[in-house]
Amino acid sequence: MRILVVEDDKKTADYAVKGFSEAGHTCDVIVDGRDALFQATRSPYDVVVVDRMIPGLDGLSMVKALRAANVKVPVLFLTSIGGVDDRVEGLEAGGDDYLVKPFAFSELLARVHALARRPPVQDQKTVLQVADLELDLVKRLVTRQGQAIDLQPREFRLLEILMRNEGRVLTRTMLLERVWDLHFDPKTSVVETHISRLRAKIDKPFEAQLLHTLRNTGYSLHAPR
């Protein structure tokens, strides 16, 4: 396996390379984010291990640029920045895993092996469409009949789930799990409230209704039948 280690701390880089080499892997070490980006976009790697605090171009920006260049190599952040928000930021930037320093090499190696075993990422749709309603996942833009519709983040996520399941009935429990990541009933009307707000934005100003409520069952988004 060929691994790119992007780390400006020599002690950490040497430690990682020694361990990877002993495990039978080939490593390249680069200390600068810009140089690493250039290398990763031109040479095939099985995994990239990158620190967030590196010169030239920070690790977060480097990974974002990799993804923008459509480079799908698995990326593991190895960094001392370990807050919950920091980990979320790293994963949302395009990272596949996140390990906080100090670390045990055995865990780093296991995570790298796990990333390498993952099947190649398949191209996914970035624009969803149901009838004249479109949702652009990259631009975070929703339009209907060419008119822009302003949605709050949770409304956007709710619409995305409904559009990915066009024509299927999604229950309240399913929406709580997929949109709010709740695996219990909070005993509130949060789903009903957001459905109402979403309907007011994507249906009310238009002639045809796309979002449907099935009494005592759930909700479904589909073109007029």
N, CA, C and O of each residue as an XYZ file, in Angstrom:
900
protein
N       0.855     -1.190      0.000
C       0.000      0.000      0.000
C       0.893      1.241      0.000
O       1.913      1.278      0.687
N       0.506      2.249     -0.768
C       1.272      3.491     -0.858
C       0.546      4.576     -0.063
O      -0.627      4.864     -0.299
N       1.269      5.168      0.881
C       0.676      6.130      1.805
C       1.398      7.463      1.694
O       2.628      7.508      1.667
N       0.636      8.543      1.630
C       1.206      9.894      1.671
C       1.003     10.451      3.070
O      -0.129     10.578      3.536
N       2.100     10.783      3.737
C       2.040     11.364      5.078
C       2.353     12.850      4.949
O       3.438     13.223      4.503
N       1.407     13.692      5.337
C       1.583     15.147      5.256
C       1.723     15.657      6.683
O       0.727     15.833      7.384
N       2.962     15.894      7.114
C       3.251     16.195      8.518
C       4.546     16.991      8.608
O       5.576     16.557      8.091
N       4.506     18.155      9.260
C       5.716     18.971      9.373
C       6.489     18.717     10.662
O       7.587     19.246     10.831
N       5.936     17.917     11.577
C       6.656     17.554     12.788
C       7.498     16.313     12.488
O       6.961     15.225     12.279
N       8.813     16.486     12.470
C       9.694     15.389     12.036
C       9.564     14.162     12.920
O       9.576     13.036     12.424
N       9.442     14.366     14.215
C       9.347     13.233     15.136
C       8.103     12.389     14.836
O       8.172     11.160     14.798
N       6.972     13.059     14.625
C       5.729     12.349     14.319
C       5.820     11.662     12.963
O       5.407     10.512     12.815
N       6.360     12.364     11.981
C       6.471     11.801     10.638
C       7.375     10.571     10.636
O       7.043      9.551     10.033
N       8.519     10.672     11.311
C       9.452      9.541     11.360
C       8.821      8.337     12.048
O       8.991      7.199     11.612
N       8.089      8.603     13.129
C       7.420      7.536     13.884
C       6.397      6.810     13.001
O       6.335      5.581     12.986
N       5.601      7.593     12.270
C       4.576      7.005     11.407
C       5.205      6.229     10.251
O       4.784      5.114      9.946
N       6.201      6.812      9.619
C       6.841      6.163      8.466
C       7.521      4.867      8.891
O       7.441      3.862      8.185
N       8.187      4.887     10.037
C       8.851      3.682     10.533
C       7.836      2.559     10.729
O       8.069      1.420     10.325
N       6.704      2.898     11.357
C       5.673      1.895     11.596
C       5.052      1.378     10.312
O       4.858      0.172     10.159
N       4.735      2.282      9.379
C       4.148      1.861      8.105
C       5.122      0.990      7.313
O       4.726     -0.003      6.705
N       6.394      1.371      7.327
C       7.399      0.608      6.595
C       7.544     -0.790      7.172
O       7.655     -1.765      6.429
N       7.542     -0.892      8.501
C       7.643     -2.198      9.145
C       6.431     -3.069      8.827
O       6.519     -4.296      8.839
N       5.292     -2.422      8.541
C       4.077     -3.159      8.179
C       4.038     -3.491      6.692
O       3.072     -4.079      6.206
N       5.101     -3.110      5.966
C       5.207     -3.468      4.556
C       4.673     -2.440      3.582
O       4.472     -2.749      2.408
N       4.437     -1.206      4.054
C       3.873     -0.179      3.182
C       4.939      0.821      2.738
O       5.967      0.978      3.398
N       4.688      1.490      1.625
C       5.578      2.516      1.093
C       5.027      3.894      1.446
O       3.834      4.153      1.290
N       5.908      4.778      1.925
C       5.449      6.099      2.365
C       6.211      7.223      1.675
O       7.413      7.120      1.431
N       5.497      8.288      1.367
C       6.095      9.557      0.971
C       5.728     10.560      2.051
O       4.596     10.573      2.535
N       6.687     11.401      2.431
C       6.438     12.420      3.453
C       6.603     13.797      2.837
O       7.610     14.086      2.190
N       5.600     14.645      3.046
C       5.657     16.027      2.581
C       5.248     16.927      3.749
O       4.296     16.622      4.466
N       5.963     18.025      3.935
C       5.713     18.881      5.096
C       4.837     20.086      4.763
O       4.308     20.731      5.668
N       4.680     20.392      3.493
C       3.951     21.590      3.055
C       2.631     21.204      2.390
O       2.601     20.310      1.545
N       1.536     21.875      2.769
C       0.213     21.549      2.249
C       0.088     21.753      0.752
O      -0.563     20.959      0.073
N       0.704     22.807      0.223
C       0.609     23.057     -1.223
C       1.352     21.977     -2.007
O       0.863     21.479     -3.021
N       2.539     21.626     -1.521
C       3.297     20.574     -2.194
C       2.556     19.242     -2.128
O       2.561     18.465     -3.082
N       1.915     18.991     -0.975
C       1.175     17.732     -0.808
C      -0.021     17.676     -1.744
O      -0.326     16.626     -2.311
N      -0.694     18.802     -1.904
C      -1.835     18.861     -2.823
C      -1.381     18.570     -4.244
O      -2.023     17.805     -4.964
N      -0.285     19.173     -4.643
C       0.271     18.943     -5.987
C       0.594     17.464     -6.171
O       0.270     16.872     -7.201
N       1.234     16.873     -5.166
C       1.636     15.468     -5.258
C       0.426     14.536     -5.301
O       0.391     13.596     -6.095
N      -0.563     14.795     -4.450
C      -1.725     13.906     -4.345
C      -2.628     13.962     -5.564
O      -3.364     13.013     -5.836
N      -2.579     15.058     -6.298
C      -3.410     15.164     -7.501
C      -2.725     14.578     -8.729
O      -3.333     14.446     -9.791
N      -1.451     14.229     -8.570
C      -0.696     13.726     -9.725
C      -0.162     12.314     -9.547
O       0.254     11.683    -10.519
N      -0.168     11.817     -8.333
C       0.327     10.461     -8.078
C      -0.733      9.668     -7.324
O      -1.393     10.209     -6.438
N      -0.905      8.388     -7.665
C      -1.926      7.578     -6.990
C      -1.460      7.108     -5.605
O      -0.363      6.570     -5.455
N      -2.296      7.318     -4.622
C      -2.048      6.840     -3.262
C      -3.250      6.028     -2.800
O      -4.373      6.228     -3.263
N      -2.989      5.109     -1.879
C      -4.077      4.313     -1.302
C      -4.731      5.043     -0.135
O      -5.938      4.923      0.081
N      -3.931      5.802      0.619
C      -4.424      6.570      1.759
C      -3.541      7.802      1.936
O      -2.336      7.749      1.692
N      -4.143      8.903      2.360
C      -3.396     10.106      2.735
C      -3.625     10.362      4.213
O      -4.765     10.406      4.675
N      -2.529     10.533      4.961
C      -2.593     10.878      6.383
C      -2.103     12.309      6.507
O      -0.968     12.604      6.133
N      -2.932     13.200      7.022
C      -2.580     14.624      6.998
C      -2.848     15.303      8.337
O      -3.884     15.083      8.964
N      -1.900     16.129      8.761
C      -2.078     16.977      9.933
C      -2.838     18.236      9.509
O      -2.756     18.661      8.356
N      -3.566     18.816     10.436
C      -4.293     20.034     10.091
C      -3.389     21.259     10.103
O      -3.557     22.167      9.289
N      -2.433     21.286     11.025
C      -1.567     22.457     11.181
C      -0.261     22.228     10.430
O       0.731     21.782     11.007
N      -0.273     22.540      9.139
C       0.919     22.404      8.303
C       1.117     23.702      7.529
O       0.155     24.425      7.269
N       2.368     24.001      7.160
C       2.637     25.260      6.443
C       2.181     25.204      4.991
O       1.868     24.144      4.450
N       2.157     26.382      4.384
C       1.813     26.476      2.961
C       0.324     26.494      2.712
O      -0.217     27.466      2.184
N      -0.335     25.421      3.093
C      -1.788     25.289      2.967
C      -2.220     24.353      4.084
O      -1.777     23.205      4.133
N      -3.078     24.825      4.983
C      -3.453     23.984      6.118
C      -4.169     22.722      5.649
O      -4.722     22.671      4.550
N      -4.146     21.708      6.509
C      -4.687     20.407      6.123
C      -6.136     20.443      5.705
O      -6.533     19.742      4.774
N      -6.938     21.255      6.384
C      -8.353     21.352      6.066
C      -8.551     21.871      4.641
O      -9.325     21.314      3.862
N      -7.835     22.949      4.320
C      -7.942     23.537      2.984
C      -7.397     22.591      1.928
O      -7.925     22.521      0.818
N      -6.341     21.863      2.271
C      -5.759     20.923      1.330
C      -6.754     19.837      0.948
O      -6.897     19.503     -0.228
N      -7.446     19.284      1.951
C      -8.401     18.213      1.680
C      -9.591     18.744      0.886
O     -10.081     18.067     -0.018
N     -10.059     19.946      1.214
C     -11.146     20.547      0.442
C     -10.740     20.690     -1.027
O     -11.530     20.424     -1.933
N      -9.489     21.117     -1.243
C      -9.008     21.279     -2.618
C      -8.893     19.926     -3.321
O      -9.170     19.822     -4.516
N      -8.489     18.900     -2.590
C      -8.429     17.555     -3.162
C      -9.800     17.106     -3.653
O      -9.944     16.599     -4.766
N     -10.799     17.303     -2.805
C     -12.152     16.878     -3.168
C     -12.687     17.713     -4.329
O     -13.386     17.200     -5.202
N     -12.351     19.004     -4.330
C     -12.795     19.855     -5.439
C     -12.170     19.410     -6.754
O     -12.748     19.598     -7.825
N     -10.974     18.812     -6.660
C     -10.296     18.299     -7.854
C     -10.748     16.884     -8.186
O     -10.195     16.245     -9.081
N     -11.753     16.395     -7.465
C     -12.333     15.068     -7.705
C     -11.349     13.931     -7.414
O     -11.418     12.864     -8.024
N     -10.428     14.177     -6.467
C      -9.515     13.123     -6.014
C     -10.198     12.407     -4.846
O     -10.482     13.014     -3.814
N     -10.455     11.122     -5.022
C     -11.267     10.376     -4.068
C     -10.459      9.524     -3.095
O     -11.036      8.692     -2.394
N      -9.150      9.706     -3.031
C      -8.308      8.920     -2.133
C      -8.789      9.081     -0.676
O      -9.100     10.195     -0.255
N      -8.854      7.990      0.089
C      -9.253      8.112      1.499
C      -8.269      8.991      2.275
O      -7.056      8.885      2.095
N      -8.799      9.851      3.130
C      -7.977     10.784      3.901
C      -8.250     10.605      5.388
O      -9.400     10.573      5.827
N      -7.172     10.488      6.151
C      -7.276     10.426      7.606
C      -6.583     11.643      8.194
O      -5.398     11.863      7.944
N      -7.310     12.437      8.975
C      -6.701     13.554      9.687
C      -6.011     13.019     10.937
O      -6.622     12.300     11.728
N      -4.732     13.371     11.116
C      -3.967     13.004     12.304
C      -3.480     14.309     12.916
O      -2.538     14.919     12.410
N      -4.114     14.741     14.001
C      -3.903     16.101     14.478
C      -4.134     16.212     15.979
O      -4.779     15.360     16.591
N      -3.599     17.272     16.551
C      -3.809     17.540     17.982
C      -5.075     18.346     18.222
O      -5.475     18.557     19.367
N      -5.707     18.797     17.143
C      -6.954     19.567     17.257
C      -8.098     18.561     17.360
O      -8.511     17.972     16.361
N      -8.609     18.370     18.589
C      -9.499     17.231     18.791
C     -10.867     17.512     19.347
O     -11.520     16.587     19.831
N     -11.346     18.762     19.304
C     -12.690     19.041     19.785
C     -13.747     18.423     18.884
O     -13.474     18.094     17.729
N     -14.943     18.268     19.411
C     -16.036     17.680     18.621
C     -16.273     18.492     17.352
O     -16.387     17.928     16.264
N     -16.346     19.810     17.488
C     -16.580     20.662     16.320
C     -15.433     20.551     15.320
O     -15.646     20.617     14.110
N     -14.208     20.380     15.839
C     -13.047     20.242     14.953
C     -13.125     18.946     14.153
O     -12.826     18.926     12.959
N     -13.530     17.864     14.818
C     -13.649     16.582     14.120
C     -14.738     16.639     13.061
O     -14.570     16.131     11.953
N     -15.851     17.260     13.413
C     -16.938     17.416     12.446
C     -16.468     18.241     11.253
O     -16.764     17.911     10.104
N     -15.734     19.316     11.534
C     -15.226     20.181     10.469
C     -14.315     19.404      9.527
O     -14.377     19.577      8.310
N     -13.472     18.549     10.092
C     -12.567     17.756      9.271
C     -13.299     16.776      8.381
O     -12.964     16.620      7.207
N     -14.304     16.113      8.941
C     -15.068     15.140      8.164
C     -15.887     15.830      7.082
O     -16.000     15.322      5.966
N     -16.457     16.985      7.410
C     -17.258     17.703      6.423
C     -16.380     18.304      5.319
O     -16.858     18.562      4.214
N     -15.100     18.525      5.621
C     -14.184     19.051      4.602
C     -13.816     17.992      3.574
O     -13.262     18.305      2.520
N     -14.129     16.729      3.889
C     -13.808     15.655      2.951
C     -12.971     14.551      3.542
O     -12.615     13.602      2.844
N     -12.641     14.658      4.854
C     -11.892     13.602      5.508
C     -12.755     12.361      5.708
O     -13.975     12.456      5.836
N     -12.111     11.199      5.733
C     -12.832      9.945      5.931
C     -12.695      9.419      7.350
O     -13.503      8.602      7.793
N     -11.677      9.883      8.064
C     -11.469      9.458      9.446
C     -10.674     10.551     10.150
O     -10.099     11.429      9.508
N     -10.649     10.483     11.492
C     -10.037     11.563     12.274
C      -9.452     10.948     13.532
O     -10.182     10.371     14.338
N      -8.139     11.065     13.711
C      -7.448     10.519     14.878
C      -6.686     11.637     15.567
O      -5.969     12.404     14.923
N      -6.847     11.724     16.885
C      -6.267     12.831     17.648
C      -4.944     12.409     18.287
O      -4.832     11.314     18.839
N      -3.954     13.280     18.206
C      -2.670     13.083     18.876
C      -2.820     13.380     20.383
O      -3.647     14.207     20.766
N      -2.039     12.723     21.221
C      -1.132     11.595     20.953
C      -1.927     10.347     20.592
O      -3.082     10.200     20.991
N      -1.311      9.462     19.846
C      -2.016      8.297     19.324
C      -1.157      7.047     19.466
O       0.066      7.129     19.579
N      -1.800      5.910     19.458
C      -1.089      4.632     19.418
C      -0.945      4.230     17.965
O      -1.920      4.262     17.214
N       0.267      3.850     17.556
C       0.461      3.517     16.146
C      -0.422      2.348     15.717
O      -0.882      2.310     14.575
N      -0.663      1.402     16.611
C      -1.502      0.250     16.264
C      -2.895      0.701     15.836
O      -3.493      0.117     14.933
N      -3.408      1.744     16.490
C      -4.725      2.259     16.103
C      -4.638      2.980     14.770
O      -5.517      2.819     13.924
N      -3.588      3.777     14.568
C      -3.412      4.462     13.287
C      -3.335      3.458     12.144
O      -3.973      3.641     11.107
N      -2.561      2.406     12.331
C      -2.409      1.391     11.298
C      -3.736      0.699     11.010
O      -4.073      0.454      9.852
N      -4.491      0.384     12.063
C      -5.779     -0.281     11.884
C      -6.751      0.609     11.112
O      -7.501      0.128     10.264
N      -6.733      1.899     11.409
C      -7.634      2.828     10.715
C      -7.240      2.993      9.245
O      -8.100      3.070      8.368
N      -5.946      3.045      8.989
C      -5.474      3.155      7.605
C      -5.858      1.909      6.818
O      -6.297      2.003      5.672
N      -5.690      0.739      7.436
C      -6.084     -0.503      6.767
C      -7.591     -0.511      6.485
O      -8.029     -0.947      5.420
N      -8.376     -0.023      7.454
C      -9.829      0.008      7.268
C     -10.207      0.924      6.106
O     -11.092      0.594      5.316
N      -9.539      2.074      6.000
C      -9.829      2.994      4.894
C      -9.455      2.372      3.556
O     -10.170      2.532      2.566
N      -8.336      1.665      3.533
C      -7.879      1.056      2.281
C      -8.806     -0.060      1.828
O      -8.883     -0.356      0.636
N      -9.516     -0.688      2.775
C     -10.424     -1.783      2.416
C     -11.754     -1.295      1.869
O     -12.505     -2.071      1.278
N     -12.049     -0.024      2.059
C     -13.338      0.489      1.590
C     -13.422      0.425      0.071
O     -12.432      0.686     -0.612
N     -14.584      0.082     -0.463
C     -14.735      0.081     -1.923
C     -14.599      1.490     -2.461
O     -14.892      2.448     -1.746
N     -14.166      1.641     -3.695
C     -14.015      2.974     -4.289
C     -15.326      3.748     -4.241
O     -16.410      3.195     -4.423
N     -15.190      5.029     -3.992
C     -16.376      5.893     -3.923
C     -16.972      6.036     -5.316
O     -16.275      6.387     -6.269
N     -18.248      5.766     -5.424
C     -18.937      5.930     -6.704
C     -19.453      7.361     -6.836
O     -19.836      7.996     -5.854
N     -19.452      7.846     -8.066
C     -19.994      9.179     -8.298
C     -21.471      9.202     -7.930
O     -22.237      8.328     -8.338
N     -21.859     10.196     -7.167
C     -23.243     10.325     -6.752
C     -23.842     11.572     -7.383
O     -23.142     12.523     -7.732
N     -25.146     11.533     -7.513
C     -25.840     12.694     -8.045
C     -25.622     13.894     -7.129
O     -25.696     13.779     -5.905
N     -25.358     15.027     -7.730
C     -25.242     16.255     -6.947
C     -26.475     17.132     -7.123
O     -26.650     18.118     -6.407
N     -27.327     16.770     -8.076
C     -28.587     17.495     -8.278
C     -29.733     16.490     -8.250
O     -29.759     15.547     -9.041
N     -30.673     16.696     -7.342
C     -31.853     15.853     -7.249
C     -33.025     16.586     -7.880
O     -33.130     17.807     -7.763
N     -33.911     15.846     -8.550
C     -35.047     16.485     -9.203
C     -36.298     15.634     -9.061
O     -36.276     14.422     -9.276
N     -37.380     16.290     -8.698
C     -38.711     15.686     -8.672
C     -39.639     16.673     -9.364
O     -39.872     17.776     -8.869
N     -40.167     16.264    -10.514
C     -40.995     17.159    -11.326
C     -40.197     18.436    -11.617
O     -39.092     18.359    -12.155
N     -40.741     19.609    -11.269
C     -40.048     20.869    -11.550
C     -39.279     21.395    -10.342
O     -38.860     22.553    -10.321
N     -39.096     20.542     -9.340
C     -38.358     20.902     -8.128
C     -36.937     20.343     -8.214
O     -36.745     19.152     -8.461
N     -35.943     21.213     -8.009
C     -34.548     20.784     -8.069
C     -33.818     21.161     -6.791
O     -34.058     22.215     -6.201
N     -32.915     20.268     -6.375
C     -32.084     20.514     -5.198
C     -30.640     20.243     -5.575
O     -30.290     19.122     -5.942
N     -29.796     21.268     -5.485
C     -28.376     21.155     -5.817
C     -27.590     20.986     -4.521
O     -27.510     21.906     -3.707
N     -27.010     19.793     -4.340
C     -26.312     19.473     -3.100
C     -24.992     20.220     -2.963
O     -24.541     20.484     -1.848
N     -24.376     20.560     -4.078
C     -23.103     21.267     -4.027
C     -23.312     22.749     -3.752
O     -22.662     23.323     -2.877
N     -24.209     23.358     -4.492
C     -24.469     24.796     -4.328
C     -25.410     25.091     -3.173
O     -25.604     26.249     -2.802
N     -26.007     24.023     -2.593
C     -26.988     24.172     -1.508
C     -28.126     25.079     -1.953
O     -28.538     25.994     -1.239
N     -28.619     24.798     -3.152
C     -29.637     25.645     -3.759
C     -30.864     24.817     -4.116
O     -30.748     23.713     -4.649
N     -32.039     25.362     -3.817
C     -33.300     24.717     -4.161
C     -34.078     25.657     -5.067
O     -34.207     26.846     -4.774
N     -34.599     25.122     -6.174
C     -35.412     25.922     -7.083
C     -36.634     25.133     -7.512
O     -36.619     23.903     -7.543
N     -37.689     25.859     -7.841
C     -38.863     25.244     -8.450
C     -39.345     26.171     -9.541
O     -39.572     27.359     -9.312
N     -39.500     25.617    -10.730
C     -39.839     26.398    -11.918
C     -38.852     27.560    -12.093
O     -39.217     28.645    -12.546
N     -37.593     27.300    -11.722
C     -36.548     28.301    -11.884
C     -36.483     29.335    -10.782
O     -35.582     30.174    -10.775
N     -37.435     29.292     -9.834
C     -37.454     30.263     -8.746
C     -36.690     29.711     -7.540
O     -36.938     28.586     -7.105
N     -35.764     30.506     -7.006
C     -34.977     30.087     -5.849
C     -35.860     30.017     -4.600
O     -36.704     30.885     -4.377
N     -35.657     28.993     -3.806
C     -36.411     28.801     -2.563
C     -35.421     28.777     -1.405
O     -34.494     27.968     -1.390
N     -35.618     29.650     -0.455
C     -34.715     29.775      0.684
C     -35.120     28.794      1.781
O     -36.212     28.898      2.341
N     -34.241     27.846      2.085
C     -34.531     26.853      3.119
C     -33.508     26.935      4.243
O     -32.336     27.229      4.008
N     -33.955     26.675      5.456
C     -33.055     26.551      6.586
C     -32.333     25.202      6.481
O     -32.832     24.297      5.813
N     -31.161     25.048      7.131
C     -30.397     23.802      7.015
C     -31.205     22.537      7.277
O     -31.069     21.555      6.546
N     -32.056     22.548      8.328
C     -32.826     21.342      8.629
C     -33.909     21.110      7.582
O     -34.227     19.964      7.267
N     -34.476     22.176      7.043
C     -35.473     22.035      5.983
C     -34.812     21.472      4.723
O     -35.395     20.648      4.019
N     -33.596     21.925      4.453
C     -32.857     21.425      3.291
C     -32.599     19.931      3.434
O     -32.784     19.168      2.486
N     -32.169     19.517      4.622
C     -31.900     18.100      4.859
C     -33.187     17.274      4.748
O     -33.175     16.178      4.188
N     -34.275     17.791      5.271
C     -35.561     17.101      5.193
C     -35.982     16.922      3.736
O     -36.429     15.845      3.342
N     -35.838     17.977      2.944
C     -36.199     17.889      1.536
C     -35.290     16.907      0.800
O     -35.752     16.143     -0.048
N     -34.005     16.928      1.123
C     -33.072     15.994      0.486
C     -33.486     14.539      0.724
O     -33.483     13.726     -0.200
N     -33.842     14.220      1.972
C     -34.248     12.851      2.304
C     -35.520     12.479      1.544
O     -35.623     11.376      1.006
N     -36.465     13.375      1.500
C     -37.721     13.113      0.792
C     -37.477     12.918     -0.707
O     -38.078     12.040     -1.326
N     -36.598     13.732     -1.286
C     -36.342     13.638     -2.721
C     -35.558     12.372     -3.056
O     -35.784     11.767     -4.104
N     -34.653     11.969     -2.191
C     -33.908     10.723     -2.424
C     -34.834      9.503     -2.353
O     -34.519      8.438     -2.883
N     -35.965      9.678     -1.696
C     -36.941      8.595     -1.557
C     -38.229      8.924     -2.299
O     -39.321      8.631     -1.812
N     -38.106      9.521     -3.459
C     -39.257      9.942     -4.253
C     -40.281      8.814     -4.380
O     -39.954      7.694     -4.770
N     -41.527      9.142     -4.039
C     -42.626      8.194     -4.171
C     -42.769      7.229     -3.007
O     -43.777      6.530     -2.909
N     -41.784      7.177     -2.125
C     -41.869      6.288     -0.970
C     -42.485      7.025      0.219
O     -42.353      8.242      0.348
N     -43.147      6.277      1.072
C     -43.726      6.859      2.285
C     -42.702      6.762      3.404
O     -42.237      5.673      3.739
N     -42.355      7.906      3.978
C     -41.426      7.951      5.098
C     -42.206      8.274      6.364
O     -42.913      9.279      6.428
N     -42.075      7.427      7.356
C     -42.801      7.636      8.603
C     -42.128      8.717      9.437
O     -41.008      9.139      9.152
N     -42.826      9.148     10.459
C     -42.286     10.148     11.374
C     -41.008      9.627     12.025
O     -40.031     10.364     12.163
N     -41.017      8.368     12.421
C     -39.840      7.761     13.054
C     -38.651      7.744     12.099
O     -37.525      8.030     12.506
N     -38.891      7.415     10.852
C     -37.817      7.380      9.851
C     -37.217      8.764      9.660
O     -36.000      8.902      9.532
N     -38.058      9.783      9.640
C     -37.562     11.150      9.465
C     -36.793     11.624     10.692
O     -35.787     12.320     10.558
N     -37.249     11.259     11.874
C     -36.529     11.620     13.096
C     -35.118     11.032     13.073
O     -34.161     11.685     13.491
N     -34.996      9.811     12.590
C     -33.696      9.147     12.553
C     -32.788      9.738     11.480
O     -31.604      9.969     11.722
N     -33.343      9.984     10.292
C     -32.509     10.389      9.157
C     -32.212     11.881      9.117
O     -31.161     12.290      8.626
N     -33.127     12.694      9.629
C     -32.945     14.151      9.570
C     -32.393     14.701     10.876
O     -31.514     15.564     10.872
N     -32.911     14.202     11.994
C     -32.499     14.719     13.299
C     -31.557     13.769     14.055
O     -31.075     14.108     15.136
N     -31.301     12.603     13.499
C     -30.455     11.586     14.142
C     -30.973     11.240     15.538
O     -30.195     11.029     16.468
N     -32.287     11.186     15.667
C     -32.918     10.825     16.929
C     -33.471      9.408     16.824
O     -34.235      9.094     15.912
N     -33.085      8.577     17.748
C     -33.540      7.187     17.730
C     -34.541      6.939     18.859
O     -34.673      5.830     19.375
N     -35.233      8.006     19.215
C     -36.311      7.925     20.203
C     -37.308      9.019     19.856
O     -36.986      9.942     19.108
N     -38.487      8.923     20.383
C     -39.526      9.914     20.112
C     -39.413     11.049     21.123
O     -39.638     10.819     22.311
N     -39.071     12.279     20.694
C     -38.926     13.390     21.637
C     -40.256     13.942     22.145
O     -40.292     14.866     22.958
N     -41.347     13.356     21.649
C     -42.677     13.797     22.084
C     -42.918     15.271     21.774
O     -43.522     15.995     22.566
N     -42.438     15.703     20.613
C     -42.683     17.062     20.155
C     -43.224     16.988     18.725
O     -43.267     15.921     18.112
N     -43.629     18.131     18.221
C     -44.163     18.191     16.854
C     -43.109     18.690     15.869
O     -43.438     19.335     14.874
N     -41.835     18.388     16.152
C     -40.754     18.924     15.326
C     -40.882     18.494     13.866
O     -40.629     19.291     12.963
N     -41.275     17.235     13.626
C     -41.418     16.769     12.246
C     -42.571     17.493     11.559
O     -42.424     18.014     10.454
N     -43.716     17.517     12.230
C     -44.900     18.150     11.655
C     -44.650     19.635     11.372
O     -45.097     20.166     10.356
N     -43.930     20.298     12.286
C     -43.646     21.727     12.116
C     -42.772     21.969     10.889
O     -43.033     22.882     10.106
N     -41.740     21.153     10.724
C     -40.835     21.335      9.589
C     -41.495     20.936      8.270
O     -41.223     21.542      7.234
N     -42.352     19.931      8.303
C     -43.096     19.556      7.097
C     -43.992     20.712      6.669
O     -44.084     21.035      5.485
N     -44.645     21.324      7.638
C     -45.533     22.450      7.346
C     -44.757     23.621      6.736
O     -45.204     24.239      5.770
N     -43.594     23.914      7.313
C     -42.773     25.011      6.795
C     -42.263     24.691      5.385
O     -42.233     25.552      4.505
N     -41.871     23.450      5.203
C     -41.356     23.041      3.890
C     -42.448     23.111      2.836
O     -42.215     23.584      1.723
N     -43.634     22.644      3.183
C     -44.759     22.678      2.246
C     -45.104     24.118      1.854
O     -45.435     24.397      0.702
N     -45.024     25.014      2.818
C     -45.335     26.419      2.541
C     -44.356     27.029      1.545
O     -44.696     27.964      0.819
N     -43.142     26.493      1.518
C     -42.124     27.052      0.641
C     -42.070     26.383     -0.733
O     -41.884     27.055     -1.747
N     -42.233     25.063     -0.764
C     -42.062     24.367     -2.052
C     -43.371     24.082     -2.771
O     -43.364     23.792     -3.967
N     -44.506     24.161     -2.057
C     -45.799     23.820     -2.670
C     -46.768     24.993     -2.768
O     -47.371     25.228     -3.816
N     -46.907     25.716     -1.682
C     -47.969     26.729     -1.610
C     -47.919     27.755     -2.738
O     -48.971     28.110     -3.270
N     -46.729     28.251     -3.129
C     -46.716     29.267     -4.196
C     -46.944     28.685     -5.595
O     -46.995     29.434     -6.571
N     -47.079     27.375     -5.701
C     -47.157     26.746     -7.013
C     -48.469     25.983     -7.178
O     -49.160     25.687     -6.203
N     -48.787     25.679     -8.395
C     -50.087     25.065     -8.684
C     -50.150     23.601     -8.256
O     -51.122     23.178     -7.630
N     -49.128     22.832     -8.587
C     -49.145     21.393     -8.303
C     -48.527     21.084     -6.946
O     -47.505     21.663     -6.575
N     -49.142     20.180     -6.216
C     -48.641     19.768     -4.909
C     -47.701     18.575     -5.063
O     -48.026     17.595     -5.733
N     -46.531     18.675     -4.431
C     -45.548     17.596     -4.482
C     -45.417     16.862     -3.143
O     -45.178     15.655     -3.123
N     -45.569     17.570     -2.042
C     -45.393     16.984     -0.710
C     -46.751     16.550     -0.160
O     -47.661     17.361      0.008
N     -46.860     15.255      0.114
C     -48.150     14.697      0.514
C     -48.077     14.067      1.908
O     -47.084     13.440      2.278
N     -49.153     14.253      2.659
C     -49.279     13.642      3.982
C     -50.240     12.469      3.892
O     -51.360     12.610      3.400
N     -49.804     11.327      4.362
C     -50.673     10.151      4.422
C     -51.087      9.968      5.879
O     -50.267      9.620      6.728
N     -52.325     10.197      6.151
C     -52.835     10.237      7.520
C     -52.452      8.977      8.297
O     -52.676      7.853      7.847
N     -51.872      9.199      9.467
C     -51.452      8.123     10.381
C     -50.395      7.196      9.781
O     -50.166      6.093     10.278
N     -49.750      7.662      8.699
C     -48.720      6.825      8.062
C     -47.395      7.560      7.927
O     -46.381      7.131      8.477
N     -47.404      8.671      7.192
C     -46.161      9.405      7.007
C     -46.255     10.409      5.888
O     -47.322     10.973      5.641
N     -45.140     10.641      5.203
C     -45.068     11.690      4.191
C     -44.377     11.151      2.941
O     -43.537     10.255      3.011
N     -44.750     11.718      1.802
C     -44.194     11.286      0.537
C     -44.071     12.473     -0.408
O     -44.950     13.332     -0.460
N     -42.990     12.510     -1.141
C     -42.767     13.549     -2.136
C     -42.771     12.907     -3.518
O     -41.962     12.022     -3.797
N     -43.669     13.346     -4.372
C     -43.712     12.791     -5.727
C     -44.453     13.748     -6.652
O     -45.196     14.626     -6.213
N     -44.226     13.550     -7.942
C     -44.895     14.362     -8.942
C     -46.391     14.086     -8.936
O     -46.815     13.014     -8.506
N     -47.196     15.030     -9.403
C     -48.644     14.825     -9.462
C     -48.995     13.592    -10.280
O     -48.404     13.344    -11.330
N     -49.956     12.827     -9.793
C     -50.364     11.607    -10.496
C     -51.728     11.787    -11.128
O     -52.240     10.866    -11.765
